Amino acid sequence: MRIRLFALLLLLWGAAFTAPAAAREITREQQEVRVAQIRQRVEAIKVVDYSGMNHLQRKELRQELRGMNKELRAMGPGIYISAGALVIIILLLILLV
């Protein structure tokens, strides 16, 4: 009985930290539009002649590309489970079955 109560508490505790992420979700159509905008901007940056730019301008372009890359990674599908959480889940499954 205590093990099941402990498992339930762990599951509820984990759900409390994932709830705010669901509130920030945008629709699939909005994601597709944003991805298309980012691709267009990346293609425009690829065409740019860097020889006529100074160091600060090149640095700004690199930072912009890195920011867009982070944004795309955040939009990507994926659920990340840490190794510790995976071990706990496996142990709970073994104990409850």
KEKEGU-111989 format. One record per residue (C-alpha): residue number from 1; residue in three letters; z, y, x. Coordinates in Angstrom, 2 decimals, padded with zeros to 5 digits, m for minus. Example, Ala and Ser with C-alpha at 12.3 -4.5 7.8 and 13.67 -1.06 7.14 Angstrom:
BEGIN
    nr   rest        pz        py        px
     1    ala    007.80   m004.50    012.30
     2    ser    007.14   m001.06    013.67
***
This chain:
BEGIN
    nr   rest        pz        py        px
     1    met    000.00    000.00    000.00
     2    arg    000.85    002.42    002.80
     3    ile   m002.40    001.67    004.60
     4    arg   m004.45    002.46    001.52
     5    leu   m002.55    005.69    000.99
     6    phe   m003.08    006.63    004.64
     7    ala   m006.80    005.83    004.36
     8    leu   m007.08    007.95    001.24
     9    leu   m005.36    010.86    002.95
    10    leu   m007.72    010.59    005.91
    11    leu   m010.75    010.61    003.65
    12    leu   m009.50    013.60    001.69
    13    trp   m008.62    015.44    004.88
    14    gly   m012.16    014.93    006.21
    15    ala   m013.69    016.06    002.93
    16    ala   m011.74    019.33    003.06
    17    phe   m013.52    020.35    006.25
    18    thr   m017.02    019.52    005.00
    19    ala   m016.80    021.41    001.70
    20    pro   m017.61    024.92    003.04
    21    ala   m020.83    023.65    004.65
    22    ala   m022.20    022.65    001.24
    23    ala   m021.70    026.18   m000.07
    24    arg   m024.02    027.60    002.61
    25    glu   m026.93    025.32    001.83
    26    ile   m030.24    026.92    001.00
    27    thr   m032.98    025.35   m001.06
    28    arg   m035.67    023.17    000.48
    29    glu   m038.38    025.71   m000.37
    30    gln   m036.48    028.48    001.43
    31    gln   m036.10    026.25    004.48
    32    glu   m039.82    025.47    004.53
    33    val   m040.71    029.16    004.27
    34    arg   m038.33    030.03    007.11
    35    val   m039.69    027.21    009.30
    36    ala   m043.23    028.50    008.71
    37    gln   m042.13    032.01    009.71
    38    ile   m040.51    030.72    012.88
    39    arg   m043.62    028.71    013.80
    40    gln   m045.83    031.77    013.35
    41    arg   m043.52    033.83    015.54
    42    val   m043.44    031.15    018.24
    43    glu   m047.24    030.98    018.25
    44    ala   m047.38    034.78    018.56
    45    ile   m044.96    034.66    021.50
    46    lys   m047.05    031.97    023.22
    47    val   m050.08    034.28    023.18
    48    val   m048.18    037.23    024.71
    49    asp   m049.10    038.25    028.27
    50    tyr   m045.85    038.22    030.23
    51    ser   m047.28    039.91    033.33
    52    gly   m047.18    043.33    031.67
    53    met   m043.53    042.99    030.62
    54    asn   m040.45    044.01    032.48
    55    his   m037.40    041.80    032.97
    56    leu   m035.54    043.07    029.90
    57    gln   m038.47    042.45    027.57
    58    arg   m038.89    038.88    028.84
    59    lys   m035.15    038.34    028.45
    60    glu   m035.27    039.56    024.83
    61    leu   m038.11    037.12    024.07
    62    arg   m036.16    034.23    025.60
    63    gln   m033.09    035.13    023.56
    64    glu   m035.20    035.35    020.41
    65    leu   m036.70    031.91    021.07
    66    arg   m033.27    030.40    021.73
    67    gly   m031.93    031.92    018.51
    68    met   m034.83    030.49    016.50
    69    asn   m034.31    027.11    018.16
    70    lys   m030.62    027.11    017.17
    71    glu   m031.55    028.10    013.63
    72    leu   m034.04    025.22    013.37
    73    arg   m031.47    022.75    014.68
    74    ala   m028.94    023.97    012.10
    75    met   m031.48    023.46    009.31
    76    gly   m032.41    019.98    010.48
    77    pro   m031.22    016.94    008.63
    78    gly   m028.34    015.17    010.18
    79    ile   m024.78    014.16    009.78
    80    tyr   m022.81    014.18    012.98
    81    ile   m019.88    011.82    013.33
    82    ser   m017.70    011.98    016.39
    83    ala   m016.85    008.82    018.28
    84    gly   m013.20    009.04    017.22
    85    ala   m014.13    009.36    013.56
    86    leu   m016.47    006.40    013.87
    87    val   m013.69    004.25    015.37
    88    ile   m011.30    005.27    012.58
    89    ile   m013.89    004.44    009.91
    90    ile   m014.54    001.02    011.44
    91    leu   m010.82    000.28    011.69
    92    leu   m010.26    001.32    008.08
    93    leu   m013.09   m000.90    006.93
    94    ile   m011.66   m003.84    008.86
    95    leu   m008.15   m003.27    007.50
    96    leu   m009.21   m002.76    003.89
    97    val   m011.55   m005.74    003.69
***
